[in-house]
Amino acid sequence: MDHSMSYEQYIELLNKEAVLAECGPMHLVIRAWRNGRPQTGLAVGAAGKAFTYLERIAGLRSELSRPLTIIEIPPGIDPLAGKMAGSVCAVGDDDLTPMAAVAGTIADAVADWLFERGATRVIVDNGGDIAIRLSGDETAAVGIRPRVGSREISHVLQLNSSRGSWGVTTSGCGGRSFTRGIASAVTTLAASASVADAAATAIANACYVEDPGIIQVPADQVDPETDIPGVRVTLTVGLLSRGKKRLAVNRALAKADQLLRKDIIAGALVVLEDIFVATGAMNEIGLAAAA
């Protein structure tokens, strides 16, 4: 069933640099420049393409909602679906489904479409999963939130065109997707938003410790159409001792370091309440406290 067809498609020019595209669960803010000049017309075209990407994925949702351990991705599958599956395979968690990379994959596809049409600086934000494309001397500053859903920015990540493609995504408690962990926020940096999306999900899932104050329920009790029925997900997190918080963060860092060693991600920032720990390139390329 193509769920996207039941949603209204909405495009709005937010300002001289940003275009909003909304359709059901997709909330895209698209920005593109060519040598410093905003390309809003091109961004509006990209918004229209985003709707087609969402429809393509929605048409395959039943296949993409099963763990890779029990499905096979045929060679001729839609390239977007293949990218989602590839990102989840790279991260390697058996219980992740390709849907763990859906938001980042759509952001990547929109960013690539703009970059291929001459934009030299592209920032596509799909509800906090951000695809960035830079060429020449272009740079981008990305604000990082210490809690999923918060408007507060605690750190700023400075990126340049040493890589033409970047993905910055966030997962944790309180987000639009379920988590098995207790992280306030896990932000990952990778070469694509698709991979960063799957990795952030996995690292946030690893940020866990047993405690009576943590309430979990099967995901399908909250959302009957979830892609992870039967998997226990976190509803609320009570007061935790500092030792338990540190243990949970260390488990998340172990997962992040595993992905770093395999060159799946470039870096990660794990936040659990008042504990902030960065690893990899998050320590090296301009992660600074916000003013």
JOKAJO-V838281 format. One line per field, one symbol per residue. ss: DSSP state (a for helix, b for strand, c for the rest). burial: 1 if it has 24 or more other C-alpha atoms within 12 Angstrom, else 0. A space follows every 10 residues. Layout:
BEGIN
ss: ???
burial: ???
END
This chain:
BEGIN
ss: ccaaaacccb bbbccccbbb bbbccbbbbb bbbbccbbca aaaaaaaaaa aaaaaaaacc aaaaccbaaa ccccccccaa aaaaaaaaaa acccccbaaa aaaaaaaaaa aaaaaacccc bbbbbbccbb bbbbccccbb bbbbcccccc ccccbbbbbb ccccbbbbbb bccccccccc ccccbbbbbb ccaaaaaaaa aaaaaacccc cccbbbbbaa aacccccccc cbbbbbbccc caaaaaaaaa aaaaaaaaaa acccccbbbb bbccbbbbbb aaacccbbbc c
burial: 0001000010 1110001111 1110111111 1111000111 1111111111 1111111101 1011111100 0010000001 1111111111 1110111111 1111111111 1111100011 1111111111 1111100111 1111111100 0001111111 0001111111 1111101111 1111111111 1111111111 1111111110 0001010000 0000011100 1011111000 0001111111 1111111111 0001111111 1110111111 1100101000 0
END
